[in-house]
Amino acid sequence: MRVCPLCNASVEPQDRFCSQCGFDLSKTGFAIEKAPFGKRFVAALIDLIIISALCVPSIGSFNYFNVKEDDLFFVLGWVFLLMPLTYFFIKDGLGEGQSWGKKMMNIKVIHIPDLADCSFGLSTVRGLLRLFLNLFFPVLFAEIVMIFVMPEGRTVIDRIMGTMVVRREFDMW
């Protein structure tokens, strides 16, 4: 499904103007195509595996060495815990709006208003928002449903942040 880069309305490949806002689609030279759910799911799984692997040193520091609170391994455990947290927050800002999982699946996150790749700052805010919403308002199910139901496949967090997960290559018109 292709969407207008200005208003996110669905557009047909042959359309030159958006039927919702009248945007001249030929000005951008491309249409945005949402990333398929399967690719998004596998990318999320890969990122989860990476985050889990990054947790191993922290878990090892806490468990293996019979750690006490004033021990060096206790401090190292907390330092090592920063690695998976950092990846979780900045992953979509890594090289061209792609986490390692998204890079493997050839999809990326863009900021719709300026069609720019997701930055570290935007990725961090998305991560904080995702953490907050899922801790206090379990919206994970709603997020998955929105990917299927909404024509452009944007989640609640994507709508709030003005982002979208798209195929890596844009189709030229």
LINQUI-V922098 format. One record per residue. N is the residue number from 0. PHI is phi as a letter, one per 40 degrees, with the letter a starting at -180 (999 if undefined). Layout:
n & phi
N & PHI
N & PHI
This chain:
n & phi
0 & 999
1 & c
2 & b
3 & c
4 & c
5 & c
6 & b
7 & g
8 & c
9 & c
10 & b
11 & c
12 & d
13 & c
14 & c
15 & b
16 & b
17 & c
18 & c
19 & c
20 & b
21 & g
22 & d
23 & c
24 & c
25 & c
26 & c
27 & c
28 & g
29 & a
30 & b
31 & c
32 & b
33 & c
34 & c
35 & c
36 & d
37 & d
38 & c
39 & c
40 & c
41 & c
42 & c
43 & c
44 & c
45 & c
46 & c
47 & c
48 & c
49 & c
50 & c
51 & c
52 & c
53 & c
54 & c
55 & d
56 & d
57 & c
58 & c
59 & c
60 & c
61 & c
62 & c
63 & c
64 & c
65 & f
66 & c
67 & b
68 & c
69 & c
70 & c
71 & c
72 & c
73 & c
74 & c
75 & c
76 & d
77 & c
78 & c
79 & c
80 & c
81 & c
82 & c
83 & c
84 & c
85 & c
86 & c
87 & d
88 & c
89 & b
90 & d
91 & c
92 & c
93 & c
94 & e
95 & g
96 & g
97 & b
98 & c
99 & c
100 & c
101 & c
102 & c
103 & c
104 & c
105 & g
106 & b
107 & a
108 & b
109 & b
110 & c
111 & c
112 & d
113 & b
114 & f
115 & c
116 & c
117 & c
118 & c
119 & d
120 & c
121 & c
122 & c
123 & c
124 & c
125 & d
126 & c
127 & c
128 & c
129 & c
130 & c
131 & c
132 & c
133 & c
134 & c
135 & c
136 & b
137 & d
138 & b
139 & d
140 & c
141 & c
142 & c
143 & c
144 & c
145 & c
146 & c
147 & c
148 & c
149 & c
150 & d
151 & c
152 & g
153 & c
154 & c
155 & d
156 & c
157 & c
158 & c
159 & c
160 & c
161 & g
162 & b
163 & a
164 & c
165 & b
166 & c
167 & c
168 & c
169 & c
170 & c
171 & c
172 & b
